Amino acid sequence: MATLTHEQLQAKIASVPEVAPDEIDLAMLAEIDAEKSDEYTSWETVKAERAYNGNISLRIPKDLHRALVGMAKEQGVSLNQYCLYKLASG
């Protein structure tokens, strides 16, 4: 598999269908909305007070997951390192 250019990777990402939010996503969004609507708390305060632990959970289609694993192997890095590099360079 050849290394993709930034534009080619962007095109592949753009072709991935959107996934509807599940019950976990909806609960999280409801929690955020409740925090935002609190008259004593601004959204900036909520963001500042949230704990950022460096972990995110992302559901993606299986074929995209497979492709990302292949690209990471091709580059000789872990999937985490590859995704981090791509996120940071975008």
N, C-alpha and C positions, 0 to 999 in steps of 0.2 A: 504494500500500500504506500503510495507516494505521500509526502508531506503536503498538507493543504495550506494554501495561502490564507491570509486573514479574510479576504473577500469570499473565498470558497467556503470557509468555515461559517461565516455569517450567513451565506446563502443556505447552507444545510440547516443551520439553526432556525432560519426563517421558515423553512419548509416543515418544521415539526408542528403538528396540530396542537392547539391549546387543550389543556385538560381541565375539566370542570372541577371546582373546589369540592373536596369531600367534607365530611362532618368535622374533622379535625381543623381543616382550614377555616370553615365557617365559624367554629367556636372561637378560634384565635382572632378572626376578624371582628366578631361580636365583642370580644374582650377589649380589643384595641378601640373600637367605637365607643364602648362604655368609658374607657379611660379618657378618650378625647372629649367626650361630652361633659365630663365632670367640670363644673364651673370653677373649681379651685385649682385645676390642673391644666396647664397648656400642653399642647402636643409636644412642644420642644422639651418641656419638663419630663413628660412620659418617656420620650426617646432617651433623654439624658440619664434617667433612672433605671432603664432596662439593663439587665446584665447581658453583656455580650461575651459569650464564652468561646467564640471562634468556630462554633459548629453550626451548620445549616443542614436541613434535610430537604432533598429535592427529588421529586418523582419525575422521571423522564421515560419516554418510550423505550422499550427494550432494544430496538434497533439502534437508537442513538447511544444508549449505554454501551452496546457492543462496539459501535464505531469509536467511541471515546476510549474504551479499553484498548482497542487496536492502535489508535493514534499514540496513546501513552506508551505502549510496548515498543512501538516503532521509534519513539524518542528515547527509550531506555529509562523512563521514569515511572513512578506510581501514578495511578489514576488521579489521586488527590493532588499530587504535584502538577500534573498536566492541567487539570481543571483550574487550579490556583493560578498557574502561569497565564492561562487563557483569560481568566477573569481579570487579572491584574493588568494585562497588556491591552485589554479591550477598551 
